Amino acid sequence: MTSVPEPATLLLPGWEVLRRDYIEPGLPGRVVVRDQPKLELFVDPGGLRFGATLALPSGSIVSPSPLTDIAIVEIRADGERCVEISTHAAGLFGTFYLLVVDVARAVLERSVPPITALEASLAHWRALLQTSALLSDEKQLGLVGELWLLERLLRSFGSAGLDSWVGPNNQSHDFRIGDIEFEVKATSGTRRVHIINGLQQLAPTAGARLYLLSLRFVDAGAGGETLGEMVQRIGAAIAPGDLPNFEDKLAAVGFRAGDAVHYSRRRRIADRARLIRIDDGVPRLTAEALAELPARFAPAGISDITYRIDIEGLGLEEGTTEFAAVVPSG
């Protein structure tokens, strides 16, 4: 079979480069794929939005986006009429990048008009997602972080540890055992910078103490573990009678055993976990915080927020007596 060389016209950076250099550190950036007609990628400050801008031929009509998490709008960029496609959903950035590549290839390699290419790609992706929805890389990492804590709670509390994993049941926090709640955040960045989704994620439930568990993972070779291997290893240690509960929780977060072969990225813990109690001095936005804004900012009109926090150096380090008092090692 004859291999087809990569077209020289497609100068898109790889996803890992975008993730490492712009999105995770929260740096704004613009990558010019083609000057004329315009085709650019962009990352907003804080890494809160990722998208692409394409010049529009005369007569093109921009229709509203058919997908909730993807915005499609007509803009003027550098005096040129363009279509901008973007998403604020950080968990979709990796998948959205593949959509952008699909559109860019059609525009650059086959001279398909941008709107036609975009509509065709969206139709293909919607059909694909209806048949099989794999976890994005960000969601895989988040699940790895939750399984890290689950494994320790299972060793210490058995079935009660599994029951404490309440995030899959649409609870406001990932774990609750007794009067202690845990929100687990995992990153592959060099600093402990985490994305917080919504005003409730760092707001303790009444009568509970909320802790943020910060975990850093790095890519690894033979010494690492895939998501599927981690699920299999933890499942082997669970009492047979609790396995249906474990499998139901995995299904609720989107993990299917049959998809494990697609999750080939191998990770290992980078350094010691850190545990931060959510109280005064911890960066966060909550409904209470918004209520203290002056009325001229109309805080009542703000319904949802996604933001990043840097908690480098805060909290208790794994291996200390204080850490073990909250998260027993088993």
VOPAGU-2260 file (C-alpha; in pm, 1 decimal, decimal comma):
REM VOPAGU-2260
SITE   aa  ch    i         X         Y         Z
SITE  MET   A    0       0,0       0,0       0,0
SITE  THR   A    1     145,5     336,3    -101,1
SITE  SER   A    2     162,3     593,3     180,9
SITE  VAL   A    3      28,0     942,1     120,4
SITE  PRO   A    4     266,5    1221,3     230,7
SITE  GLU   A    5     143,1    1491,7     467,7
SITE  PRO   A    6      36,5    1798,2     264,9
SITE  ALA   A    7     281,4    2085,8     303,2
SITE  THR   A    8      -4,2    2337,7     320,9
SITE  LEU   A    9    -138,8    2207,6     652,9
SITE  LEU   A   10      72,2    2384,0     915,9
SITE  LEU   A   11    -145,5    2315,5    1219,1
SITE  PRO   A   12      45,8    2261,2    1543,7
SITE  GLY   A   13      -4,8    1928,9    1719,1
SITE  TRP   A   14    -260,6    1907,3    1999,0
SITE  GLU   A   15       3,7    1827,2    2260,7
SITE  VAL   A   16     192,5    2145,9    2168,2
SITE  LEU   A   17    -121,0    2359,9    2205,6
SITE  ARG   A   18    -213,3    2191,6    2532,3
SITE  ARG   A   19     135,9    2221,0    2681,2
SITE  ASP   A   20     233,9    2568,5    2560,3
SITE  TYR   A   21     -94,5    2760,1    2571,1
SITE  ILE   A   22    -393,5    2591,0    2731,3
SITE  GLU   A   23    -248,2    2441,4    3049,7
SITE  PRO   A   24     -38,0    2748,4    3143,5
SITE  GLY   A   25    -333,5    2970,6    3048,6
SITE  LEU   A   26    -135,2    3176,9    2797,8
SITE  PRO   A   27    -325,4    3361,1    2524,8
SITE  GLY   A   28    -205,3    3280,8    2176,7
SITE  ARG   A   29    -278,9    3295,9    1807,3
SITE  VAL   A   30    -146,1    3047,6    1552,9
SITE  VAL   A   31    -161,1    3166,0    1191,9
SITE  VAL   A   32    -215,7    2863,7     968,5
SITE  ARG   A   33    -270,1    3075,5     655,7
SITE  ASP   A   34    -260,8    3454,7     606,4
SITE  GLN   A   35    -493,6    3485,2     307,9
SITE  PRO   A   36    -766,1    3379,1     316,1
SITE  LYS   A   37    -737,3    3388,0     695,3
SITE  LEU   A   38    -721,9    3062,3     890,3
SITE  GLU   A   39    -605,2    3090,4    1251,4
SITE  LEU   A   40    -628,2    2908,0    1582,5
SITE  PHE   A   41    -655,6    3102,6    1907,7
SITE  VAL   A   42    -648,9    3048,4    2283,3
SITE  ASP   A   43    -802,1    3312,5    2510,8
SITE  PRO   A   44    -629,2    3440,0    2828,1
SITE  GLY   A   45    -646,1    3184,2    3105,7
SITE  GLY   A   46    -698,8    2907,3    2850,9
SITE  LEU   A   47   -1072,6    2955,8    2903,3
SITE  ARG   A   48   -1171,0    2943,4    2534,5
SITE  PHE   A   49   -1022,4    2766,8    2233,3
SITE  GLY   A   50   -1122,4    2821,4    1874,4
SITE  ALA   A   51   -1048,7    2894,4    1510,6
SITE  THR   A   52   -1111,8    3187,7    1275,5
SITE  LEU   A   53   -1168,7    3136,6     901,3
SITE  ALA   A   54   -1221,7    3398,5     630,6
SITE  LEU   A   55   -1565,4    3390,3     467,5
SITE  PRO   A   56   -1612,1    3401,2      91,8
SITE  SER   A   57   -1862,2    3656,3     -38,2
SITE  GLY   A   58   -2222,2    3544,8       1,5
SITE  SER   A   59   -2156,6    3295,6     283,8
SITE  ILE   A   60   -2425,9    3275,5     550,3
SITE  VAL   A   61   -2332,9    3182,7     907,0
SITE  SER   A   62   -2598,8    2971,0    1079,6
SITE  PRO   A   63   -2628,1    2922,4    1459,6
SITE  SER   A   64   -2438,9    2630,9    1609,5
SITE  PRO   A   65   -2635,9    2305,1    1639,1
SITE  LEU   A   66   -2422,6    2200,2    1941,0
SITE  THR   A   67   -2461,1    2341,9    2291,0
SITE  ASP   A   68   -2088,5    2362,1    2373,4
SITE  ILE   A   69   -1966,9    2499,4    2038,5
SITE  ALA   A   70   -2024,4    2863,3    1938,9
SITE  ILE   A   71   -2035,1    2966,2    1572,4
SITE  VAL   A   72   -2049,9    3343,0    1506,8
SITE  GLU   A   73   -1968,3    3586,4    1229,8
SITE  ILE   A   74   -1699,9    3842,2    1322,2
SITE  ARG   A   75   -1470,5    4092,7    1155,6
SITE  ALA   A   76   -1100,5    4022,7    1205,0
SITE  ASP   A   77    -839,8    4260,3    1067,2
SITE  GLY   A   78   -1114,0    4414,8     854,8
SITE  GLU   A   79   -1204,6    4077,9     704,4
SITE  ARG   A   80   -1542,8    3901,6     731,4
SITE  CYS   A   81   -1483,3    3571,3     913,8
SITE  VAL   A   82   -1653,6    3284,2    1090,2
SITE  GLU   A   83   -1532,1    3204,1    1441,2
SITE  ILE   A   84   -1587,6    2859,2    1593,3
SITE  SER   A   85   -1498,4    2810,9    1957,6
SITE  THR   A   86   -1575,2    2632,3    2282,8
SITE  HIS   A   87   -1548,5    2721,8    2651,1
SITE  ALA   A   88   -1582,4    2355,4    2752,5
SITE  ALA   A   89   -1228,3    2270,1    2864,4
SITE  GLY   A   90   -1310,0    1900,0    2870,7
SITE  LEU   A   91   -1385,2    1915,8    2497,4
SITE  PHE   A   92   -1072,0    2102,3    2386,2
SITE  GLY   A   93    -892,4    1789,2    2264,1
SITE  THR   A   94   -1194,8    1664,4    2070,7
SITE  PHE   A   95   -1268,2    2014,6    1939,1
SITE  TYR   A   96    -912,8    2033,2    1804,8
SITE  LEU   A   97    -981,2    1724,0    1591,2
SITE  LEU   A   98   -1294,3    1892,9    1455,8
SITE  VAL   A   99   -1089,3    2202,2    1363,2
SITE  VAL   A  100    -831,3    1982,2    1185,8
SITE  ASP   A  101   -1113,2    1818,4     990,5
SITE  VAL   A  102   -1245,6    2157,9     878,2
SITE  ALA   A  103    -897,0    2293,1     800,9
SITE  ARG   A  104    -809,1    1995,3     582,0
SITE  ALA   A  105   -1126,5    2039,8     379,1
SITE  VAL   A  106   -1059,7    2412,5     332,0
SITE  LEU   A  107    -687,6    2386,8     256,9
SITE  GLU   A  108    -663,0    2059,9      67,5
SITE  ARG   A  109    -993,7    2045,6    -120,4
SITE  SER   A  110   -1081,3    2418,6    -139,5
SITE  VAL   A  111   -1417,3    2355,0      29,6
SITE  PRO   A  112   -1583,4    2682,2     143,7
SITE  PRO   A  113   -1545,1    2721,2     523,4
SITE  ILE   A  114   -1918,0    2709,3     604,2
SITE  THR   A  115   -1969,9    2399,7     386,9
SITE  ALA   A  116   -1667,4    2230,4     548,0
SITE  LEU   A  117   -1786,9    2322,1     896,7
SITE  GLU   A  118   -2142,2    2196,4     841,1
SITE  ALA   A  119   -2017,2    1868,6     693,1
SITE  SER   A  120   -1770,0    1810,6     977,1
SITE  LEU   A  121   -2030,6    1884,1    1242,6
SITE  ALA   A  122   -2271,2    1640,2    1079,8
SITE  HIS   A  123   -2004,3    1367,6    1071,3
SITE  TRP   A  124   -1902,4    1427,4    1432,7
SITE  ARG   A  125   -2261,6    1427,0    1557,6
SITE  ALA   A  126   -2323,3    1093,9    1383,8
SITE  LEU   A  127   -2003,8     950,5    1531,4
SITE  LEU   A  128   -2079,1    1068,5    1884,7
SITE  GLN   A  129   -2423,6     912,2    1872,1
SITE  THR   A  130   -2265,9     568,9    1827,2
SITE  SER   A  131   -1965,7     586,9    2060,7
SITE  ALA   A  132   -1854,7     862,5    2296,5
SITE  LEU   A  133   -1502,0     815,6    2428,6
SITE  LEU   A  134   -1378,0    1009,3    2727,1
SITE  SER   A  135   -1166,0    1309,6    2633,3
SITE  ASP   A  136    -806,5    1315,5    2756,5
SITE  GLU   A  137    -904,9    1570,4    3021,9
SITE  LYS   A  138   -1187,7    1348,4    3148,5
SITE  GLN   A  139    -957,7    1047,1    3150,3
SITE  LEU   A  140    -711,8    1240,1    3368,0
SITE  GLY   A  141    -993,4    1350,2    3598,4
SITE  LEU   A  142   -1110,3     990,4    3637,2
SITE  VAL   A  143    -753,7     873,6    3708,7
SITE  GLY   A  144    -741,7    1130,4    3990,2
SITE  GLU   A  145   -1072,1    1013,3    4139,4
SITE  LEU   A  146    -962,3     648,3    4120,3
SITE  TRP   A  147    -639,7     741,4    4303,7
SITE  LEU   A  148    -843,6     859,0    4602,2
SITE  LEU   A  149   -1101,0     579,6    4570,5
SITE  GLU   A  150    -826,8     317,8    4599,2
SITE  ARG   A  151    -711,2     463,5    4931,1
SITE  LEU   A  152   -1061,2     491,4    5070,8
SITE  LEU   A  153   -1133,9     131,7    4969,2
SITE  ARG   A  154    -826,0      11,6    5156,9
SITE  SER   A  155    -931,4     201,1    5469,1
SITE  PHE   A  156   -1310,3     171,4    5466,3
SITE  GLY   A  157   -1402,0    -113,3    5229,3
SITE  SER   A  158   -1757,2     -86,0    5093,9
SITE  ALA   A  159   -1807,4     246,9    5269,0
SITE  GLY   A  160   -1514,1     382,5    5069,6
SITE  LEU   A  161   -1687,4     287,9    4745,7
SITE  ASP   A  162   -2013,4     440,3    4868,5
SITE  SER   A  163   -1825,6     762,1    4944,4
SITE  TRP   A  164   -1764,2     813,4    4569,6
SITE  VAL   A  165   -2074,6    1025,8    4514,4
SITE  GLY   A  166   -1967,2    1238,5    4215,9
SITE  PRO   A  167   -2104,8     984,1    3963,3
SITE  ASN   A  168   -2442,0    1020,8    4138,9
SITE  ASN   A  169   -2457,7    1390,3    4039,7
SITE  GLN   A  170   -2360,8    1512,0    4384,9
SITE  SER   A  171   -2192,1    1851,2    4415,5
SITE  HIS   A  172   -1854,7    1701,8    4519,5
SITE  ASP   A  173   -1659,9    1391,0    4420,2
SITE  PHE   A  174   -1645,4    1212,8    4757,8
SITE  ARG   A  175   -1816,2    1238,2    5093,7
SITE  ILE   A  176   -1740,9    1021,4    5393,3
SITE  GLY   A  177   -1880,6    1127,9    5728,2
SITE  ASP   A  178   -1864,8    1507,1    5745,6
SITE  ILE   A  179   -1566,4    1532,7    5510,2
SITE  GLU   A  180   -1603,4    1609,7    5139,6
SITE  PHE   A  181   -1335,8    1586,5    4871,8
SITE  GLU   A  182   -1310,5    1760,5    4537,1
SITE  VAL   A  183   -1038,0    1586,0    4333,3
SITE  LYS   A  184    -837,8    1780,1    4076,6
SITE  ALA   A  185    -565,7    1629,7    3858,2
SITE  THR   A  186    -326,8    1806,9    3624,2
SITE  SER   A  187     -38,3    1718,3    3396,1
SITE  GLY   A  188     104,6    2069,9    3417,1
SITE  THR   A  189     422,2    2172,4    3596,7
SITE  ARG   A  190     228,0    2372,5    3856,3
SITE  ARG   A  191     -81,3    2290,5    4056,9
SITE  VAL   A  192    -318,2    2491,7    3841,4
SITE  HIS   A  193    -669,0    2349,1    3825,1
SITE  ILE   A  194    -988,4    2430,2    3635,3
SITE  ILE   A  195   -1289,8    2494,4    3857,8
SITE  ASN   A  196   -1633,4    2446,1    3704,7
SITE  GLY   A  197   -1915,8    2649,5    3850,7
SITE  LEU   A  198   -1986,5    2834,4    4172,7
SITE  GLN   A  199   -2063,6    2522,7    4379,7
SITE  GLN   A  200   -1751,6    2315,3    4317,0
SITE  LEU   A  201   -1551,9    2484,8    4594,7
SITE  ALA   A  202   -1847,1    2558,7    4821,8
SITE  PRO   A  203   -1878,7    2315,6    5118,3
SITE  THR   A  204   -2212,4    2149,6    5184,6
SITE  ALA   A  205   -2374,6    2273,7    5504,9
SITE  GLY   A  206   -2223,5    2094,2    5804,5
SITE  ALA   A  207   -1932,8    1948,6    5604,3
SITE  ARG   A  208   -1560,4    2020,7    5572,1
SITE  LEU   A  209   -1450,4    2042,0    5208,4
SITE  TYR   A  210   -1099,3    1951,8    5094,9
SITE  LEU   A  211    -942,2    1996,4    4753,2
SITE  LEU   A  212    -713,5    1703,9    4667,0
SITE  SER   A  213    -451,6    1815,5    4415,0
SITE  LEU   A  214    -270,9    1549,6    4209,7
SITE  ARG   A  215      -4,3    1589,2    3941,5
SITE  PHE   A  216      50,6    1316,9    3683,1
SITE  VAL   A  217     312,6    1283,1    3410,8
SITE  ASP   A  218     331,4    1065,0    3103,2
SITE  ALA   A  219     523,5     742,8    3166,3
SITE  GLY   A  220     649,5     437,2    2986,3
SITE  ALA   A  221     658,7      88,4    3129,7
SITE  GLY   A  222     643,9     228,3    3481,5
SITE  GLY   A  223     310,3     394,6    3417,2
SITE  GLU   A  224     -45,0     268,3    3396,4
SITE  THR   A  225    -329,1     320,3    3151,4
SITE  LEU   A  226    -677,0     413,0    3267,8
SITE  GLY   A  227    -803,3      65,2    3174,5
SITE  GLU   A  228    -527,0    -105,6    3372,4
SITE  MET   A  229    -605,0     109,7    3675,6
SITE  VAL   A  230    -975,7      24,8    3658,0
SITE  GLN   A  231    -897,0    -346,5    3622,2
SITE  ARG   A  232    -652,4    -345,9    3914,4
SITE  ILE   A  233    -890,5    -164,1    4149,2
SITE  GLY   A  234   -1181,4    -382,8    4039,7
SITE  ALA   A  235    -981,7    -696,2    4123,3
SITE  ALA   A  236    -944,5    -573,3    4481,8
SITE  ILE   A  237   -1315,1    -497,2    4531,8
SITE  ALA   A  238   -1539,5    -749,8    4703,4
SITE  PRO   A  239   -1748,4    -941,3    4444,6
SITE  GLY   A  240   -2070,5    -811,6    4593,3
SITE  ASP   A  241   -1954,7    -450,1    4542,1
SITE  LEU   A  242   -1846,3    -490,0    4180,0
SITE  PRO   A  243   -2188,0    -397,1    4030,2
SITE  ASN   A  244   -2181,2     -72,1    4230,2
SITE  PHE   A  245   -1828,0       2,1    4104,3
SITE  GLU   A  246   -1924,3     -71,6    3744,0
SITE  ASP   A  247   -2237,5     143,9    3770,8
SITE  LYS   A  248   -2031,5     439,0    3893,3
SITE  LEU   A  249   -1780,3     395,6    3611,0
SITE  ALA   A  250   -2063,8     383,8    3357,2
SITE  ALA   A  251   -2212,7     701,9    3506,2
SITE  VAL   A  252   -1887,8     892,2    3437,7
SITE  GLY   A  253   -1868,2     757,4    3082,5
SITE  PHE   A  254   -1618,1     472,8    3118,7
SITE  ARG   A  255   -1701,6     148,9    2935,5
SITE  ALA   A  256   -1478,6    -156,3    2967,9
SITE  GLY   A  257   -1494,2    -214,4    2593,4
SITE  ASP   A  258   -1340,9     129,3    2531,3
SITE  ALA   A  259   -1034,4      64,7    2750,0
SITE  VAL   A  260    -823,1     -28,8    2446,3
SITE  HIS   A  261    -860,1     331,3    2322,6
SITE  TYR   A  262    -717,4     476,7    2643,5
SITE  SER   A  263    -353,0     397,0    2578,0
SITE  ARG   A  264    -188,1     692,5    2751,9
SITE  ARG   A  265      30,4     573,2    3038,0
SITE  ARG   A  266      60,4     794,5    3344,3
SITE  ARG   A  267     226,1     791,3    3683,4
SITE  ILE   A  268     197,2    1021,5    3982,8
SITE  ALA   A  269     454,1    1302,3    3949,9
SITE  ASP   A  270     500,5    1398,8    4314,0
SITE  ARG   A  271     325,8    1385,2    4648,1
SITE  ALA   A  272     -41,4    1469,3    4660,0
SITE  ARG   A  273    -152,7    1784,2    4839,4
SITE  LEU   A  274    -468,2    1833,8    5043,1
SITE  ILE   A  275    -610,6    2183,3    5084,6
SITE  ARG   A  276    -897,9    2258,2    5318,0
SITE  ILE   A  277   -1136,4    2505,3    5157,2
SITE  ASP   A  278   -1148,3    2797,6    5395,1
SITE  ASP   A  279   -1030,6    3158,1    5409,6
SITE  GLY   A  280    -717,0    3216,3    5206,8
SITE  VAL   A  281    -790,6    2956,5    4936,2
SITE  PRO   A  282    -862,4    3112,0    4592,5
SITE  ARG   A  283   -1220,2    3040,4    4482,5
SITE  LEU   A  284   -1538,8    3191,4    4348,4
SITE  THR   A  285   -1872,5    3100,2    4505,4
SITE  ALA   A  286   -2225,1    3238,6    4510,3
SITE  GLU   A  287   -2137,7    3398,7    4845,5
SITE  ALA   A  288   -1836,5    3571,6    4688,8
SITE  LEU   A  289   -2043,7    3706,2    4398,7
SITE  ALA   A  290   -2307,2    3835,9    4639,0
SITE  GLU   A  291   -2044,6    4065,8    4790,3
SITE  LEU   A  292   -1979,2    4239,0    4457,2
SITE  PRO   A  293   -2118,1    4592,9    4426,1
SITE  ALA   A  294   -2461,2    4612,5    4264,6
SITE  ARG   A  295   -2314,6    4797,4    3963,5
SITE  PHE   A  296   -2159,4    4466,3    3850,9
SITE  ALA   A  297   -2505,8    4300,2    3850,3
SITE  PRO   A  298   -2379,3    3976,8    4014,7
SITE  ALA   A  299   -2729,9    3829,1    4017,8
SITE  GLY   A  300   -2702,9    3795,9    3639,8
SITE  ILE   A  301   -2396,6    3568,5    3660,2
SITE  SER   A  302   -2516,2    3208,2    3657,3
SITE  ASP   A  303   -2207,4    3002,7    3578,8
SITE  ILE   A  304   -1829,6    3044,3    3585,9
SITE  THR   A  305   -1530,9    2839,0    3475,5
SITE  TYR   A  306   -1195,7    2958,2    3606,0
SITE  ARG   A  307    -846,3    2844,1    3704,0
SITE  ILE   A  308    -682,1    2851,9    4044,3
SITE  ASP   A  309    -313,6    2819,3    4132,5
SITE  ILE   A  310    -274,0    2643,3    4467,7
SITE  GLU   A  311     100,1    2575,0    4441,9
SITE  GLY   A  312     247,8    2548,1    4792,2
SITE  LEU   A  313     -86,7    2535,8    4976,3
SITE  GLY   A  314    -215,2    2260,8    5203,0
SITE  LEU   A  315     -88,2    1936,7    5353,0
SITE  GLU   A  316     159,1    1710,7    5175,1
SITE  GLU   A  317     106,0    1335,9    5144,3
SITE  GLY   A  318     327,4    1152,5    5391,0
SITE  THR   A  319     261,5    1390,3    5679,9
SITE  THR   A  320      60,1    1296,7    5988,9
SITE  GLU   A  321    -187,3    1573,2    5912,1
SITE  PHE   A  322    -253,4    1440,4    5561,0
SITE  ALA   A  323    -301,1    1083,9    5687,0
SITE  ALA   A  324    -549,2    1206,7    5948,5
SITE  VAL   A  325    -783,0    1309,9    5663,8
SITE  VAL   A  326    -686,0    1058,6    5392,6
SITE  PRO   A  327    -569,2     732,6    5553,7
SITE  SER   A  328    -323,6     536,5    5342,3
SITE  GLY   A  329    -482,5     204,1    5436,2
